[in-house]
Amino acid sequence: MHNTLTAQISPSKTALLIGASRGLGFAMVQTYLTRGWRVIATAREGASDKLDALAANAGGALEVETVDITIPAQVAALRERLSGRRLDLLFVNAGVKNDDKETIADVSTDEFVRVMVTNSLSPMRVIEAFEALVPSDGTLGVMSSGQGSLTNNTNGNYEVYRGSKAALNMFMRSFAARHRDDTRTLLLMAPGWVRTDMGGPDARLSIEQSIPNLIDTITAHHGRPGLHYVDYLGRTVPW
């Protein structure tokens, strides 16, 4: 792997991938490395073992950083460490869910706040903090979900998680409205139902079926200004 990654490194392309210690985020790191990008990947403290092992074989193409995006001081510290860097792609993948069976009637206030802060508020704080490092032809993206679609919610279930992703979509849309003359690409990505720790063993897609296609879709949207809510195959998701 060392020789392959080193040979394909392109110093002109750098991605900052937030929430990349496992699952979809880790797979994104692996895929971008094999496609010749330099990657800055983040994990929470004590959760970077897989990233550290990958970095050891990446020939300098992978930098591992520590941040918990729910702690503003840690976000600010990471922003300071990366000051002056150019990010062709900023992508926030971090997210959590509550018990699948909990409805809005059941969930505790603390659990509701945990999910909303992690899935909705914190990703947008990262976007706001780091967007100045992304050039006019760069991409700002967050991992949303098809479950954030109001139109597609015809059977309920996963209520709190759905609400957190719908809120994330709205906040990203507000960001786009405040930057309506921006030439950068803004993406809300729906990866599909994927077999990960979060998605569970019964999910329809493997990581290998989702992430390479998702990254193809991110690449295909390069140079297309404005906000796009799309799935891993590039299909538009209804709001």
ABEGO torsion letter per residue (X at the ends): XAAAAAAABBAABBBBBBGAABEAAAAAAAAAAAAGBBBBBBBBBGAAAAAAAAAAAAGGABBBBBBBAABAAAAAAAAAAABGBBBABBBBABBBBBBAABBAAABBAAAAAAAAAAAAAAAAAAAAAAAAABBAABBBBBBBBAAABAAABAAEEGAAAAAAAAAAAAAAAAAAAAAAABABBBBBBBAEBBBBAAAEAABABBAAAAAAAAAAAAAAABGBBEBBBBBAAGBBBBX
